[in-house]
Amino acid sequence: MKIAVVGASGRIGREVADVLKNQGHEIVAITRSTGVDVYTGDGLAEALTGVQIVIDAVNATTTETDAVTDFFRTIARNLQQAAAVAGVTRIVLVSIIGIDPFTAGHYAGKLAQERALTEGPVPVRILRAAQFHEFTEMMLEWTTQGDVAYVPATRTQLVAARTVAEKLAEFAIAETTPTAVIEVAGPEELNLADAASKVAARRGTPSRVKEVTNLDDPNHELQSGGALLPGPDAILAGPTFAEWLDQHYPTR
Ligand SMILES: NC(=O)c1ccc[n+]([C@@H]2O[C@H](COP(=O)([O-])OP(=O)(O)OC[C@H]3O[C@@H](n4cnc5c(N)ncnc54)[C@H](OP(=O)(O)O)[C@@H]3O)[C@@H](O)[C@H]2O)c1
C-alpha cells in the first residue's frame, strides 16, 4: 500500500515509517524538510497523489494553548481537505490517552485536532497512546535548570515509542477494526518524576529530579490525579520502563 506518514522524521513518525517499510509498504514521508508544510498546506496535494492511507504523527513546537490549538486544528482541516481530493481511504491519528477534560496546552490542542479530524469527510481512526518511555528524556530536556530538573507531578503508564509504532501500523492497515479509537499503554503505572530520575541517574545529569506542582497550569490536578492513565480496554504492551532503560542506558 502507498501510505503517507506526516511527521515521518519525528519520534513516532520515523518508527511507524520503518515498521511499514519493513512490511513492504511504500512510504511517502511528509515533513517540512521534505518540502511539505501541513500547516500552510504547501505541497500537500501533490504529496498525497495515489496515497491510500495517511498516518498523522505531526507535532507542534509550541505549548501555548491558543497557538497549539490553532496549529493542530488547522493541520487536521488541511489534511482532511487534501485527503478527500486525493481519494485517501482513511486518516489514522496518533493522539494521547485521557485528554478529554484538558483545557490548556498541548493536550487541549490534541483534543481540538481529534475533533477537527473527525468532522470528516475522510474516515478517521485514532490511536491514543500513553506518554512514551522517551518522554522522560524530553522532560529532562525541557525542565532542567542548572543541575535540577523540575518535573510536573504526573501519573502515567509509559510505553515505548517503538511499541506504539507497531500497534499504530497494525491499526492503520487493518481492513476493519471493532472500534475507531483504541488506547495503547505500557504494562505498569509509573510516576513520571521517578522514571525521569532513573534516566538522569544513568546519564549522570542532571544531578537531581524534583517533582513539582505547577499551580499556573489549570490542568495540574488532572495530571497528578491519574487522568492520563489508560482505561480498562487499553492494549498494554512492553517493554517495561526498566527493560527500556537497560536497553538505552546500559549500566557498565
Ligand atoms: N511524546 C509522547 O510521549 C507522545 C505520547 C502520545 C502521543 N504523542 C503524539 O505523537 C505526535 C508526534 O510526537 P513526536 O514526539 O513523535 O513528534 P516529534 O518528534 O516532535 O516530530 C514532529 C514531526 O512533525 C513534523 N512537522 C512539524 N511541523 C510540521 C509541518 N508544519 N508540516 C509538516 N511536518 C511537520 C516534523 O518534521 P519537520 O520539523 O521537518 O517539519 C517531525 O517529523 C504528537 O502529536 C504527540 O502529541 C506523543
PDBQT file of the ligand as one rigid body, heavy atoms in Angstrom, charges set to zero:
ROOT
HETATM    1  N1  LIG A 301       5.938  12.078  23.048  1.00  0.00    +0.000 N 
HETATM    2  C1  LIG A 301       4.994  11.403  23.678  1.00  0.00    +0.000 C 
HETATM    3  O1  LIG A 301       5.163  10.908  24.805  1.00  0.00    +0.000 OA
HETATM    4  C2  LIG A 301       3.643  11.212  22.988  1.00  0.00    +0.000 A 
HETATM    5  C3  LIG A 301       2.703  10.349  23.564  1.00  0.00    +0.000 A 
HETATM    6  C4  LIG A 301       1.473  10.158  22.919  1.00  0.00    +0.000 A 
HETATM    7  C5  LIG A 301       1.209  10.839  21.731  1.00  0.00    +0.000 A 
HETATM    8  N2  LIG A 301       2.140  11.687  21.217  1.00  0.00    +0.000 N 
HETATM    9  C6  LIG A 301       1.814  12.414  19.982  1.00  0.00    +0.000 C 
HETATM   10  O2  LIG A 301       2.615  11.955  18.920  1.00  0.00    +0.000 OA
HETATM   11  C7  LIG A 301       2.743  13.012  17.954  1.00  0.00    +0.000 C 
HETATM   12  C8  LIG A 301       4.157  13.033  17.461  1.00  0.00    +0.000 C 
HETATM   13  O3  LIG A 301       5.028  13.318  18.537  1.00  0.00    +0.000 OA
HETATM   14  P1  LIG A 301       6.599  13.117  18.387  1.00  0.00    +0.000 P 
HETATM   15  O4  LIG A 301       7.170  13.362  19.735  1.00  0.00    +0.000 OA
HETATM   16  O5  LIG A 301       6.865  11.845  17.662  1.00  0.00    +0.000 OA
HETATM   17  O6  LIG A 301       6.954  14.362  17.413  1.00  0.00    +0.000 OA
HETATM   18  P2  LIG A 301       8.368  14.989  17.040  1.00  0.00    +0.000 P 
HETATM   19  O7  LIG A 301       9.477  14.048  17.336  1.00  0.00    +0.000 OA
HETATM   20  O8  LIG A 301       8.422  16.364  17.617  1.00  0.00    +0.000 OA
HETATM   21  O9  LIG A 301       8.270  15.120  15.454  1.00  0.00    +0.000 OA
HETATM   22  C9  LIG A 301       7.364  16.007  14.845  1.00  0.00    +0.000 C 
HETATM   23  C10 LIG A 301       7.307  15.739  13.360  1.00  0.00    +0.000 C 
HETATM   24  O10 LIG A 301       6.344  16.633  12.763  1.00  0.00    +0.000 OA
HETATM   25  C11 LIG A 301       6.935  17.268  11.616  1.00  0.00    +0.000 C 
HETATM   26  N3  LIG A 301       6.307  18.579  11.454  1.00  0.00    +0.000 N 
HETATM   27  C12 LIG A 301       6.189  19.585  12.360  1.00  0.00    +0.000 A 
HETATM   28  N4  LIG A 301       5.533  20.640  11.824  1.00  0.00    +0.000 NA
HETATM   29  C13 LIG A 301       5.219  20.288  10.545  1.00  0.00    +0.000 A 
HETATM   30  C14 LIG A 301       4.538  20.940   9.494  1.00  0.00    +0.000 A 
HETATM   31  N5  LIG A 301       4.056  22.186   9.615  1.00  0.00    +0.000 N 
HETATM   32  N6  LIG A 301       4.398  20.279   8.305  1.00  0.00    +0.000 NA
HETATM   33  C15 LIG A 301       4.889  19.023   8.136  1.00  0.00    +0.000 A 
HETATM   34  N7  LIG A 301       5.519  18.328   9.113  1.00  0.00    +0.000 NA
HETATM   35  C16 LIG A 301       5.692  18.970  10.302  1.00  0.00    +0.000 A 
HETATM   36  C17 LIG A 301       8.433  17.358  11.987  1.00  0.00    +0.000 C 
HETATM   37  O11 LIG A 301       9.266  17.487  10.839  1.00  0.00    +0.000 OA
HETATM   38  P3  LIG A 301       9.755  18.949  10.308  1.00  0.00    +0.000 P 
HETATM   39  O12 LIG A 301      10.193  19.724  11.526  1.00  0.00    +0.000 OA
HETATM   40  O13 LIG A 301      10.848  18.661   9.325  1.00  0.00    +0.000 OA
HETATM   41  O14 LIG A 301       8.580  19.568   9.659  1.00  0.00    +0.000 OA
HETATM   42  C18 LIG A 301       8.630  15.965  12.624  1.00  0.00    +0.000 C 
HETATM   43  O15 LIG A 301       8.787  14.982  11.631  1.00  0.00    +0.000 OA
HETATM   44  C19 LIG A 301       2.317  14.317  18.671  1.00  0.00    +0.000 C 
HETATM   45  O16 LIG A 301       1.137  14.812  18.111  1.00  0.00    +0.000 OA
HETATM   46  C20 LIG A 301       2.128  13.916  20.105  1.00  0.00    +0.000 C 
HETATM   47  O17 LIG A 301       1.052  14.567  20.732  1.00  0.00    +0.000 OA
HETATM   48  C21 LIG A 301       3.355  11.868  21.795  1.00  0.00    +0.000 A 
ENDROOT
TORSDOF 0
